[in-house]
Amino acid sequence: MPQLNPSPWFTMLVFTWLIFLTIIPPKVLAHVSPNEPTIHNAEKPKTQPWNWPWH
């Protein structure tokens, strides 16, 4: 039963994790969002009451 021989599967597992841990994280961490959040003023805008024309 060849599936019980861990030799080829273990090397595939090790190389896969090496790729995941060395190549992919820097690419993900280098990603910059195109829409950076802007800092809003702390003071709230003053609103005027709305006069309802039908009331």
C-alpha positions, 0 to 999 in steps of 0.5 A: 500500500503506497499511501502508507509510505510517508517519504514523498508526502512528508517532503511535499508537506515540508516544501508546501509549508516552506512556501507558505512561511517564506514567500506568501507572508511578505507579499500579503504584508506588503499589500497597501489598501488603495482607500486609506481611512481619513481622520475626521474632525472630533467636533460634530457639524451643527445642523439646522432644524428642518421646517416641515412645509405641511405641518 
